[in-house]
């Protein structure tokens, strides 16, 4: 249980970046599709809940980062999300920031060389 709780803590801090990055790779996606893509690409190590995902999608939409389009599929409305121009820019910036942060954390976690 603790491992899952810890993982959730990291996901909360990076969810906006994860969503922006996925949408930058795809023209458009809907919520369930985003959750499945994350699950598949991480081998199940990260499982997004709708309760975590949808507030982030709504916030990004309010911030002008996303456009939405509702499409009827099998008699149900499916809401697709795509990036705006500022959303694409934010995806690049946030992804670069996260990569730099991960590199810095790796340096902190790596054992110090005995020669130092």
N, C-alpha and C positions, 0 to 999 in steps of 0.2 A: 504494500500500500504506500509506504513512504516514497519509494522510487517513483510511483505514478504522481504523487503529490509534488515531488520535486520537479519532475518533468513538466507538470502543469504550470508551475511557477515560471519556468523558462519560456514556455509557450506564450503565456500571458504577456511577457515582456517583448516578444518578437512577433506576435501574431499579425500586427499591422504590416510589418515588413514581409512576412510570409505571403500574405494575401496579395499585396502589391506586386511582389515578384512573380507569383503564379499568374496573375492577370496580365502582367507584362509579357509573359511567354505565350499566352493564349489570347485570341481576339476577344473572347467573352466566355464567362463561366457562370454557372448557377451554384447556389450554396452547397447542395449535396455533392455536386461535382468537385468543388473545392475540397470538401472533407475527404472524399475518396482519393483524390490526387495526393493529398498529404499522407494519408494512410498508406497508399501504394508505394510512394516514393521513399517513405521512411521505414518500410517493412513493418508497419504497425507500431513503431516506436513513438510516433506522435499521432494521437487521435483527437481531432478537433470536435468539440461538441457544438451543436447549433446554438446553445446558450452562450458560448464564447464567440462564435463566428459572427452571428447576425448583428450584435451590437457594434462590432468593428466595421462590418460592411455599411451599416447605417451611418456611423460616424464619418467614414471615408466619403460617403455620398454627400453628407452635409458639408464636408470640407471642400467639396468640388473636385474630389479625386476620382470619383466614379460616376458613370452614367448607368441607368438601369433601363431595361427593356422587358416588358412582360409579353410572353408568347404563350399561346394556348398549345398544350401538348397533351394528347390523350384526354381531352376534356377538362384539363386543369391548367391554371395559369402558372407558368414557371418564370421566375424573375431572373434575368441574366444581368450580370455586372460586367462592365468594361471600363478601361482606364480613359480618363481625359488626358489632354496634353500635360497639365500639371501633375496628374496621377502618374504618368510615365516618368516624368522627371523625378518625382518623389520616390518611385520604385527604384530608379538607378541610385539616387542619393542614399536612401535607407539601406539598400543592399550593400553598397560600398561601405557605409558606416558600420553595419553589422559585421561584415567580413573583417574590417580593421579591428573591431572589438574582439571578435573570436580569436584573431591572431594574437592580440595582447593578452587575452586570458590564457591561451596556450603557453605563452612565455611565462606567465605567472605559475602555471601548473607544472611546467617541465622541471625535472630535477636540475638543480644547479650543477654545473660541471665542477669536478673536484679540482681542476687546474686553476680555477679562479681564485 
